[in-house]
Amino acid sequence: MSLKEDYARYMNKRAEMAKDRLGSLWLNQEERYVHPFRIFGNVWYVGDSWVCVHLIDTGDGLLLIDSGNCGATAMLIQAIWEAGFNPADVRWIIHSHGHLDHIGGAVFFKRMFGTQLLLGEPDARMFRERPWISGIQDSHNDADALFEPDVEIHEGDVLTFGNTTMEFHMVPGHTDGCIAIFFDARNGDEVRRCGYYGGFGFNTLQKEYLLEIGDPEYKTRQVYLDSLASVRDQKVEVFLGNHCINNDTLGRRQQQIAHPEGPNPFIDDKAWAAYLDKKRDELLAFMQDPKNN
C-alpha cells in the first residue's frame, strides 16, 4: 500500500467514526473539557462533561476515582494541574468498573508516575479472561491497553489512603465488578459522608448484550436491582456521579458559581437515595417492557 493509499484509508476510517452514533465520544474530546473545581473539602472534580473523575487530596498523595475516557488523558492531566496539584503525586487510582470510558489514563499513570491501580476483583478477572467485555477494542486507538491491577477490591474491603478511609461494596449489574465507595470528606472541622456508585448504565442489560455474554435468562437485571437495594440506605451527604448525568454535576457546579456564598449544592442528603430509587423504577419498567425480553 502506498503512502497516499494509506492516508486515504486513514481518512475513510475517521469519516466512518464521525458517522457512528458514538463517534462524538472519541472525536474532539477537548470540547468536553471542564475546568476543575472543589466539590467539598478535599474532594475535587477533574473529569469532563461526560465522564466523571474525582480527585481526593489525602494529605499523603492524591487519589483519583476513575481515570477518564480513552483518549482523554491529556485533559485529565491539565485538569489536575489547573486544580493546583501535580499529576505525579497521584498515588492511587480506584476504578469504578472496567469499561474503556473509565480506565483511559490508567496505563499512562502507572508507567509515568508509578501510580497504584485498583479495580473490583470480578472486573480484574474479566480483563484476564474476557477482555473484549471492557470495550477496549472500541477506543479507536490500537495503543490503548488494559492493565493488571495492583489491588483487587472485594466486598466489604476497608482501605486507608493517607487521611482517607474508604469502605467498598460490590454492586454488580453494569459490570460484574462495579464497586460502591463510601468515605468521609473534610473541610476543616466539617465532615461530610461521600457516596459513589460505580455504573448505572442499562446498555449492558440489553437482551442482545446479555445473550452474547452468556446470560440467556437475563439474570443480570435482577442482580442490578439487588445491588441498588444493597446500598440504597447508606448515609450519603455528597453524592459523587459516575457520569455527570447521575447527580447533575454541571448543574450543581453552575449553582456554585452563581451563589458562591450560598449553601454548597453538592451537600444534599436526599440525592443518593432519590437517584437509586429512580434507577430502580426505570429498571423495573425496562424489565416489564416486552421489547426487552
Secondary structure by P-SEA (a helix, b strand, c coil): ccaaaaaaaaaaaaaaaaacccccccccccccccccccccccccccccccbbbbbbccccbbbbcccccccaaaaaaaaaaaaccccccccbbbbcccccccccaaaaaaaacbbbbbbcaaaaaaaacccccccccccccccccccccccccccbbbbbcccbbbbbbbbcccccbbbbbbbbbbcccbbbbbbbbcccccccccaaaaaaacccccaaaaaaaaaaaacccccccbbbbccccccaaaaaaaaaaacccccccccccaaaaaaaaaaaaaaaaaaaccccc
